[in-house]
Amino acid sequence: MKREEFENLRNMSVLELQQKKNDIAKKLFDGRLQVRLGQLKNYSSLNEMRKDIARINNIMRYKQIVQVKGSTEHGKK
């Protein structure tokens, strides 16, 4: 994933990130199936997809933490 793609992910909503993650997970599943069938020779694409999913999970978790912190700090007097 290129840097500008990563920046685009950071600007997406949580729902969009979840959809993107599901799309990549489906591609990863298909890629694993192709490896089992002997149709795929480029294993590095599978590693990249796994890393992309991890990046999306990290961004989603960060957004979740920021949202919780913002709601708890907003309620304090």
C-alpha positions, 0 to 999 in steps of 0.5 A, spaced: 500 500 500 502 506 497 503 512 502 497 516 499 493 510 499 494 509 506 492 517 507 486 515 504 484 510 508 485 514 514 480 519 511 475 514 511 469 513 515 469 506 520 463 503 515 467 504 509 474 501 512 469 495 514 467 494 507 474 495 504 477 490 509 471 485 507 473 486 500 480 485 501 479 479 506 475 476 500 481 477 495 485 474 500 481 468 501 480 467 493 488 468 493 489 462 498 484 458 494 488 459 488 495 457 491 492 451 494 489 449 486 496 451 484 494 457 480 497 462 484 505 463 484 506 470 487 505 469 494 507 476 496 500 479 494 497 475 500 502 478 505 501 485 502 493 483 503 494 481 510 498 487 512 493 491 509 488 488 513 492 489 519 493 497 517 485 497 516 484 494 523 489 499 526 486 505 523 479 503 526 481 501 533 485 508 533 478 512 531 474 508 536 479 510 541 479 517 539 471 517 539 471 514 546 476 519 549 472 525 546 466 523 549 469 522 556 473 528 556 467 532 553 462 530 559 467 532 564 467 539 568 
